[in-house]
Amino acid sequence: MNTKYQLTFEDFMALQKDSLKRSKHHKARYNITTVALAMMVFLFGFIVLHIILPMSLYFYNLYLNSENTFKLIVVCLAIIPVILMRPLIGKYYDFVTLRKLKSAYKNDKRWPRDVTLHLHETGIHITSSYVNGIKKTDVAWESIKVVGEDDHHFFLYYETNEAIIIPKIIAELNESENRRLHDLINQHLNRHVVNE
């Protein structure tokens, strides 16, 4: 089966967003960034509370009478912003990484590109044409180890950082042809692929 479609820079960025969840490199950096940001929020909260709380008469007396109890209360209260901000802290790495990639590739001449897929028994032949040339790639079905997806795309990963981007709905195909394409891909991938 042959099919043609156009990939845009937004499609490429969708792949980058999906790969953030899959790459060991990104997972390690995500964990380090999340821990570092959580520690910064905790330290900021600890310092602010250590300054503000003694201004209250109750905490001032506690500070004078039992410094260890006061510090324990400050530590417990400083943990609350970390817990409340955890979802934002977790999204920070993805946001910053995608912004950097978008900035780095904003003048890239490879987008938009016209893609032609030829699906056959042994694999997929991809021809990508863009301003600076044509790129041809052959990917065997057994080379595709992971399939990712979002609302609009399938991502067939044949290397850690390389994937075939296939729109879920290709405008040039009618509904039955789109369904046939999905069935054909699933038929071949079910033999080899490990979904994550």
N, C-alpha and C positions, 0 to 999 in steps of 0.2 A: 504494500500500500504506500502511495506517495501523498504527501500533504505539504502545503506551503503556508507560511504565516510570517508576520513581522514581529520581532522582539524590540522592545523599547528599553530605555535606560531604567524605567520604573520596574520592568520585568527583571532586569539584572539586579536591582536593589532588593527586590522580593527574594531572589536567590540568596543574596548576602544575609538578609534577615533570617532566613531559614537555616543557613549554615552556622549562624551564631549558636544555635541550639545543638549542633551536631559535632562541631570541631573540638577536639581535645584541647587544642591551643586556646580557643575562646572560653571553654569551660574553666580552665585553670585561671586565666586572666579575670574572668567574671568572679570567681571565688575570692581571689586576692583583692580585687577592687571592692567587692561587697564587704569583706571583713575590714579593710582599711577605712571605708566610709562609715561603717557602723562604729568603729573605734573613735573616729573623729566626732561623730554626733554624741557619743557617750561622754567623751572628754569635755566637749563644749558644754553639755548639760551639767556635768559634774562641777565645772568651774563656775558657771552661772549660778547654780543652786548653792554652792559653797559661799558665794558672795551675797546672794539675795536672802536666803533663809535666816541667817542671824539677825536680819533687820526686824523680823517678827519676834515679839516678846517671848513667845513660847519656845521657839527654836533658839533664841539667844540664851535663855535659861538652860535649855538642854545642852547647848554648846558649852556653856560654862561648867555645868554639873557632870555631864557624861559625854566626853568628846567622841568616844568609840560608838555610842548609840547614834549620835548626830551624824557621824560619817557613814554609818550603815544606812540611815534614812536617806542621806544624799545619794549614795550609790544606788539604792533601790529606785529612787525617783529619777535618777539619770538614765536608768535602763528603759523607762517608759517611752521617751522620744525615739529610742532605737527601735522598739517594738512597733510604735505607731508609724514610723517612717520606713519600715522594712520594705513594703512594696515599691516605694519610690527609689530606695537605695538599690533594689534589685534591677529596676528598669534603667538606672543611670548608665551602666556599662553599655547596654544595647544602644541607647540613644546616642551616646558620645561616639561609639565605634561606627555606627551608621552615618552620623554627620561627617566624620573624618573621611569615610569612604566616598560619600557623596561629593565632598569638596575635592578629593583627589581625582575623581573620575569625571568631574563636570565638563571638562573640555575634551573628553575621549571621543574620537571620531568613529568608534565602532558601533555607535548607536544612532539611529535605529538600524537594525540589520534584517535582511530578508533571510529566512531559514527555509530550507527544503529538507524534509525528512523522507527517507526511503526505508520502510520497515520490511525486513525480510526474515527468513527462517533463522539465520545465524546472528542477526543483530540489527543495528540501526546505522544507516549512512546519513551523516549530517553535512549539508553544504550551507555555509553562512556567507552571505555577500554583504559587504559594507563599503564605505567610501574608499578605503585604502587597499581593498583586495578581497580575495575569496579564501575562506578556510574550509577544508574538507576533513572530516573526522569519521572514523569507523569505530563503533563501539559494539562489542559482542554482548549478547544478552547476559552471559555469565559474569561479565565485568561489572554489571550494575549491582551494587551491594546494598544500597539503601534507597528508598523512595521517600521523599519528603513532599509535602503539599501545603498549600494555603487555600484561601477561598477561590483563587483564580488560576493556579498553576499546579503542575506536577514537576518535581525536581528529581531526575534520575541520576544519582551520584555514581559515577564510574571511577572517580578518584576522590581523595579527601576533599579537595577544593574545586573539583570540576564536576559539573552536572549538566545534563540536557534539560533545558527549560521547555516544557510543553504546556501551552494554555489548555485549560480544561474545556473551554469552548473556543473552537477555531471558526472565525467568522466565515471563511471561505467554504466551510463544510456545512451541510444541513444536519439536522438533529440525528438522523439515523447514521450518517457518516461519522459524526462525532462519537456516537455510541460504539460504532464498529471499531474506531481507532482505540478507544478506551479498552474495549474487550480484547483487542489484539495485543495491546501493551500488557494488560493483566495476565493474559494467557501465557505469554513468554516469561514475564517476571515472576509469576507464582512458582516457577521451577527453581529460580535462583536467588531471589532477593530476600533480604532480611529487613523487615520494616522496623522503624524505630519510632 
